[in-house]
Amino acid sequence: MLSIVNLSNAFWGEALQTAVHIINRSPHNSLKDGIPEDIWSSKSASFDRLHIFGCEAFMHVRQELRNKLDAKSIKCVFLGYNAEGEMGYRIWLSPSPKGNQEL
């Protein structure tokens, strides 16, 4: 996954977590094509939040951190999913000359 999206090995933990998240929502032969997440949680797994690891993502910039003509979002890289029960995603904001790191 890392080599496909040209990310360094420093992100191997994020790639592993995302792979496990997807595997737990995929049909499995030993479960007679059941989905592990459905069996563990006793509710249907949701597929509407799935995204491709390393795809382009955009992070919202709070109004107090931008001027009227500044962009409302910053381009990032999608890395994975937050812990169960938490909304949101794990993203990486690469260092830029504008100093976006503090957002």
N, C-alpha and C positions, 0 to 999 in steps of 0.2 A: 504494500500500500504506500509506503514511504517513497519508494523509487518511482512509482507511477506518477505521483504528484510533485516530485522533486523537493521533498522535505528532508532535512538532515536526520540522522539517527537520534538526535536529541528528542525527537517526538515519538519514539518507539512506544512509550507508555500510553500516549494518547491513541496511537494506532491500535494497540492491543485492546484497550478499553472499548473502542468503537467496534472492533471486530467481535468482541464478546457480546456487546449489545445487539449486534445484528444476528449473530448465531443463536442467541436466546430467543429471537423472534422468527426463526426459520424452521420449517418442518423438519422432523428428524425420524429416520427409519425405526429406531428402537422404541419410539413412542407411537408407532403406527401412523406416521405422518402428522402426529400431534406437534404442537408448538410448546416448547419448554416454558415460556412466559405464561401461557394460558394455564398450564398445569400447576405451576408454582403459585401463581397469584389468584387462581380460580376466577379470573376474568379475562376477556378477550384482549389480546395484545393489539395496540394501536400502531398502524403503519403510516399514518398521515404526517408524522414528524421525521421520517427517515430522509437522510441526505447523503450525498456522496462525500466520503472522506477526502479532504483537501480541496473541495470545491470553493468557488468564490462566495463570500458572504459579506454582508454589510452590517455594521454596528451603528446604532443610533447615537448621535452626539447630543447630550442634554442641552437644553436651551441656554442655560447659564454659562456654558463653556464655548459658545459660538456667537458670532456676530450675525447681524441680519442677513448678510450676503454670503456667509459661509455655508458649506455643504452640511446637510442634516445627517449625513451618514459617512462612514469611513469604510473603505474596502479592506476586508480581512480574509483569513483562510479558516474554513470550517474544520474543526478537529474532533468534535464528538458531542456527547450528550451530558447534561448535568445528572446528578444522582436521581434515583427514582423519587418521584413526588415533587421535584423542583422543576419549574419551567425554565426554559432557556437552553442555550447551547454553549459548548466550549469552543472558543475561537482564538486565533492567534493574530495579533496586530503586529505586523513586522515593523521594526524601527524605521522611521522615515526622517528626512531632513526637517520636516515641519515640527517635529517634537510631539507627535500624537501619543507617545507612550503614556502620558499622564492622564489620558482620557480613560 
